[in-house]
């Protein structure tokens, strides 16, 4: 059985090719755009929502017929047509150029697969069955969405702000480790979940060293969450 190496990749500003213009391609393209990719599309017909994106300049249409030269300069490729042979041809050409490629619903033609994902701000939880059962991965994702609510986005943002300030204060690695274990194991998350700003500040004052601008830090995080 093929085992996939789990990895998160930065595609901000990267050129990505999507072959296909239907509903499945639309979902892939929207996700790619959300992560900062520059999306190029090859398809005979465009989904109406893709036509809107094209009119706004959010995507670039390269034409209707795939040619291996379309892969020049691409960092990532997704084959999302309803024609398995076309998807396979795209995959073969991408592999020859050692470009990561995903062929939708054709695991044997993929060098990477797209997991079911839960996003909570900077927190990303990915679930994969190595292509064996996307339906099960989606079911597990829905369960995780209930367990990890939207408060985790605020929680992660606050921890990130604290980490930045602690590094500026020159705290030792040992001190940083102690502080963050207390923040993670203490009552900070529950205070955020309850929406009680006073409890949040009290929890931070209990754990953090003097010199931290706690009120300013909280205001910045909670204002961005709103």
HELIX and SHEET records of a PDB file:
HELIX    1   1 UNK A   23  UNK A   34  1                                  12    
HELIX    2   2 UNK A   48  UNK A   55  1                                   8    
HELIX    3   3 UNK A   68  UNK A   71  5                                   4    
HELIX    4   4 UNK A   84  UNK A   96  1                                  13    
HELIX    5   5 UNK A  107  UNK A  109  5                                   3    
HELIX    6   6 UNK A  134  UNK A  147  1                                  14    
HELIX    7   7 UNK A  151  UNK A  169  1                                  19    
HELIX    8   8 UNK A  173  UNK A  185  1                                  13    
HELIX    9   9 UNK A  188  UNK A  194  1                                   7    
HELIX   10  10 UNK A  197  UNK A  207  1                                  11    
HELIX   11  11 UNK A  214  UNK A  225  1                                  12    
SHEET    1   A 5 UNK A  59  UNK A  63  0                                        
SHEET    2   A 5 UNK A  38  UNK A  42  1                                        
SHEET    3   A 5 UNK A  15  UNK A  19  1                                        
SHEET    4   A 5 UNK A  76  UNK A  79  1                                        
SHEET    5   A 5 UNK A 100  UNK A 103  1                                        
SHEET    1   B 2 UNK A 116  UNK A 120  0                                        
SHEET    2   B 2 UNK A 123  UNK A 127 -1                                        
END                                                                             
